[in-house]
Amino acid sequence: MLCHAARMAHGLAKRTEMRSVEWGKTVGALLQQVMSKEEGTRVVEGVRQECEKAMRPEEDEDVEESEDDLCNCELTLGYGTKILLANTRLHLKRGMRYGLVGPNDCGKSTLLRSIANGQLQGFPPPEELRTVYVEHDVQGIEDATTIIEFVMMDPKVTAVGVTKDEAEAILAELGFNSDKSDGGQLVTNPVTTLSGGWKMKLALARAILSKADILLCDEPTNHLDVDNVAWVTEYLKTAKKADGQALSTICVSHDSKFMDTVCSHIIHFEGRKLKTYKGNLRAFVEKVPDAAAYYTFKKSRLTFTFPTPSALEGVKSKAKHILKMEHVAFTYPSAPRPILHDVSVAVTLGSRIAVIGPNGAGKSTAIKVLTGEMPPTAGTVWRHPHMRFAYVAQHAFHHLEAHLEKTPVEYILWRYSGGYDKELAAQDTLKYTEEEKAMMARKVLVLTATGEEKKWVLERIISRRKSKKSYEYECKWEGQPMDNCTWMPLEKLSELGFKKMLAEVDIRENSKLGLSARALTTRHATAQLSEIGLDSEHAAHVRLSELSGGQKVKVVLAAAMWGQPHVLILDEPTNYLDRDSLAALALAIQDFAGGVVIISHNRDFVDEVCRTHWFMVGGKLQVEGDDEVDEKIEEQLGPTAYTDAAGNTHEIKENRELTKAEVKKMTKHIRDKIKKGEDLTTEEENFAIEYDL
């Protein structure tokens, strides 16, 4: 009986169940069978108190004794079925600036959200301690909502009686009432027109107006340029409440310089416990050398692996241009002047390019024009016809917004289920206007296989093949059988106005070459995600809506790299990724066999991986640095076959121009066969047509 009671007591202690009533109902009830009720109660309570004392979290030595307590609570934190923190202590002092650090997916953002939502066990309620969660959270707002309207919609702002005039005064301090031509933003401008940096400043303005005791800042420097990072840093160092008392902060940030400058203490996740260290991040790393991964891109417990792109016809050196803009200008329809003008830049397989400039300068716009997501107003954009690129947008989560109920594996299977990248095919530049639809409904003069001239309507383009000088496309005509399909040259179809239909075929055909390494199966998709740092449990069984910001970025990156791109384009890749992940990303970029273009305000990161800088100044890109990597490329970078969505394997035929000697030899061979009356193979027939034999 006593042994049974002891096991019951151990079970309660293990579950951190310390309520007297529970011990009395279970352990006490058993002891009353071998001793009096009074004696059993006394023994049980004594054991319970000793267990509670033994399990009580120790006080950190580095907590300031001279300042007033804001919070001194014991807590346990879980997420789903996972225990993130168990029976630990959170002790916060007034006016201190805490940096919250820990390994990837340890629960940093979950802890901040639990505090902000009033869901953290033991944390003072909002009536006693006002907290505001600051994040880049202004997505999903209606197009017509203005900046001032958005601020005044916040219940935490209105709850403290802030007037519109007071709100406008605070917004003015952040540059929200100045002329937009001078780099500011009018408070009557729609929120949806703001760049990433301005959206983060707006989130900070709402937090300031909420008159919080503690600001909970989740990556406050995300999307901010150098000037705005300096402003946020200085504000958090000196911020005071309305009563003149210092404002306390808890920050999660992967910007080591920011953490060094702002933090007075570091709270570290250690074995499901929180431990506080006095000093900034540098001082913390000196005390805990194993945490150096939070401070450098050269050490990482993670490894990212990028696929090797396939060969590009005619590209024998990493110095050869495969993507370029020449004298490009771009103006938004409602804008009074161009945001880009006379931009001429190029990308190679050896490129490691950083695009740098202030918020709203047009960096993301330049990349969208470069990749074809938006057409230029003037100038030309050219890319190698077989080139594939992976694009991870500044707001990486937008890739996933329509798929939040899917798992990461399901998202990849959906995205490539048609045998091509559906996201590339959904670009705005490929959507038809009403005028284009009317034009494509017109009849086209067609020379049939029998030599007759017919006027038919183009139904769709089926495939493409290499011609002597360019490409030819197989056209299916409306109302005609497949036997009446004809081949037409690229130049003729472009002249007739079918450029978008041609682009769709190019995406589909290029995707075939990129989807060759793995069959589109759950097993291979899980493996792809694991190569970008997402474990199999999260990859196959957790919905996208339940993933952390860093995990979502890994999903987007893994999905983009599934197509084996020749160029990787990253818009603010350092947002949401912790130091371990950034170090792994930096090493993967250095080893990648293709070109890389990065937009980022994180100079530590771009200096680590980039040789060339494109500075966005006054609507132009000024190029500095050496992008010439004259390294010969292996004859065959990629595989020689691809597997379609149904699991069928197809040979990839090499698309290269024949030498004069090869043309001469094939010509003689075909003419000899014709002379002898022998049948030609399909390949020989195509050659005969191409070279007019």
KANORZI-V84175 format. One record per helix or strand of 3 or more residues. SS is the DSSP state (H for helix, E for strand). FROM is the first residue (numbers start at 1). TO is the last residue. If there is no record, write none. Layout:
ss->SS from->FROM to->TO
ss->SS from->FROM to->TO
This chain:
ss->H from->2 to->14
ss->H from->20 to->31
ss->H from->37 to->55
ss->E from->69 to->79
ss->E from->82 to->93
ss->E from->97 to->101
ss->H from->108 to->116
ss->E from->131 to->134
ss->H from->147 to->152
ss->H from->155 to->159
ss->H from->164 to->173
ss->H from->180 to->182
ss->H from->191 to->193
ss->H from->196 to->209
ss->E from->214 to->218
ss->H from->226 to->238
ss->E from->248 to->252
ss->H from->256 to->262
ss->E from->265 to->270
ss->E from->273 to->278
ss->H from->281 to->287
ss->H from->289 to->294
ss->E from->321 to->330
ss->E from->340 to->348
ss->E from->352 to->356
ss->H from->363 to->371
ss->E from->378 to->383
ss->E from->389 to->392
ss->H from->396 to->399
ss->H from->401 to->403
ss->H from->408 to->415
ss->H from->422 to->425
ss->H from->428 to->430
ss->H from->434 to->440
ss->E from->444 to->447
ss->E from->453 to->456
ss->E from->458 to->466
ss->E from->471 to->477
ss->H from->482 to->484
ss->E from->486 to->489
ss->H from->490 to->495
ss->H from->499 to->514
ss->H from->522 to->530
ss->H from->536 to->541
ss->H from->544 to->546
ss->H from->549 to->561
ss->E from->567 to->571
ss->H from->579 to->591
ss->E from->595 to->599
ss->H from->603 to->609
ss->E from->612 to->617
ss->E from->620 to->625
ss->E from->641 to->643
ss->E from->649 to->651
ss->H from->660 to->676
ss->H from->682 to->690
